[in-house]
Amino acid sequence: MQSRYFTLRDYPNGAPPRELFELRQQALPALEEGEVRIRNRWLSVDPYMRGRMSGVKTYVAPFELNAPMEGAAIGEVVESRHARFKSGDKVRHMAGWRDVAQLKGDVIEPLPDMDVPDQAYLGVLGMPGMTAWTGLHRIANLREGDNVLVSAAGGAVGSLAVQLAKAKGGTVVGIAGAEDKLAWLEQHDVAAVSYRGKGARQLAADLEEACPEGYDVYFENVGGECLEAALDNLKVGACISLCGLISRYNSEAPDRGPGNLANLLVQRARMQGFVVSDHWTEYPHFLEEVGPRVARGEIDYEETVEEGLERTPDAFLKLFEGANRGKMLVRL
Ligand SMILES: NC(=O)c1ccc[n+]([C@@H]2O[C@H](COP(=O)([O-])OP(=O)(O)OC[C@H]3O[C@@H](n4cnc5c(N)ncnc54)[C@H](OP(=O)(O)O)[C@@H]3O)[C@@H](O)[C@H]2O)c1
């Protein structure tokens, strides 16, 4: 059987050009004892992958050049020499960016059994959903009535974060760029503030208007002007749950920090970065809490789907244009 997979030709400086991604093909060897062969059905593309294209070790190693790229994927076992898996089993694993994966059985997980579509385990009930839950409940220690601000609020992480925050009864405000995301937020009774075409001062004024009392929690996905504007609107004792800084991922020069960092001191606030994988032992707890709500249709999760393996780099690059609402996925 053949496997088609993407490789990275070089580490980009700035926005990655499409030509950087090369589609290759190889014949897979016969399965060894303990291995499983999987036909991938869904691939995840995520902003953190940009960090793996930088050639620098952060909390995860860079992609190896000219080698199969990796990422979360869901597929179906087509052949198994592992006692735990048989043909037809649905599984999740990290050998994405390809159509057929061959892996040791011990790095593959069976899909949980809930009444949700398979691809939900890459989005609302996968890593992004777990990130929203962790950032609010384990980093910010969200309380009843907290006013919460979320940036990239119409994306995979942000769209669950606003809904979990809403359930606590405080004012919830979402920052987003694309018009459809702003409309989606309004539909969910979340005040929507656009960041586009505004400087930090105007954005800060808009955030104040949306919630004059100020924010107890800022779920930060973006950085730059969003962070600066949020720092002007913190309540005393607020927490910034620092999840991501997507506005900086394609920067060619180092970021200058916000000019109003002193507000952290003035408001006796804290900012804590986190990486969701450090909290993964809590995944079953997250699933137990959020899974049934998703299955009952109480949580609205959106997906933006690109069709075909060839479109994987395009799907990834679209994350930086705001072209996805909810989770960006590739269907094979
Ligand atoms: N710490 C962790 O463990 C962890 C885990 C998962 C994700 N994250 C982080 O969480 C954030 C969201 O990830 P996600 O998977 O949910 O992605 P996403 O929000 O579904 O997609 C990215 C969104 O970011 C917005 N964006 C892109 N470039 C921007 C810019 N220059 N300025 C402002 N907004 C911009 C776009 O929406 P607009 O239409 O609003 O522009 C885009 O749709 C990312 O920063 C990611 O790195 C962190």
The ligand as an ORCA input file, in Angstrom:
! r2SCAN-3c Opt
* xyz 0 1
  N      -1.454     26.754     24.813
  C      -1.921     25.682     24.215
  O      -1.726     24.562     24.655
  C      -2.709     25.856     22.954
  C      -3.428     24.778     22.400
  C      -4.214     25.011     21.255
  C      -4.242     26.267     20.682
  N      -3.496     27.260     21.242
  C      -3.529     28.610     20.682
  O      -4.871     29.045     20.694
  C      -5.074     29.980     19.651
  C      -6.295     29.564     18.834
  O      -6.037     28.300     18.249
  P      -7.175     27.563     17.402
  O      -6.685     26.230     17.084
  O      -8.470     27.726     18.094
  O      -7.179     28.420     16.062
  P      -8.436     29.187     15.469
  O      -8.804     30.265     16.443
  O      -9.464     28.215     15.062
  O      -7.846     29.824     14.140
  C      -7.009     30.910     14.188
  C      -7.807     32.221     14.193
  O      -6.968     33.241     14.679
  C      -7.371     34.478     14.144
  N      -6.183     35.194     13.681
  C      -5.290     34.790     12.753
  N      -4.323     35.709     12.580
  C      -4.641     36.743     13.416
  C      -4.044     38.002     13.703
  N      -2.918     38.390     13.085
  N      -4.637     38.804     14.613
  C      -5.784     38.432     15.239
  N      -6.396     37.246     15.016
  C      -5.822     36.405     14.129
  C      -8.285     34.201     12.940
  O      -9.618     34.576     13.265
  P     -10.168     36.076     13.041
  O     -11.238     35.992     11.996
  O     -10.694     36.434     14.384
  O      -9.010     36.922     12.613
  C      -8.203     32.686     12.787
  O      -9.401     32.104     12.354
  C      -3.783     30.032     18.854
  O      -3.012     31.131     19.302
  C      -3.110     28.736     19.225
  O      -1.708     28.792     19.083
  C      -2.748     27.069     22.341
*
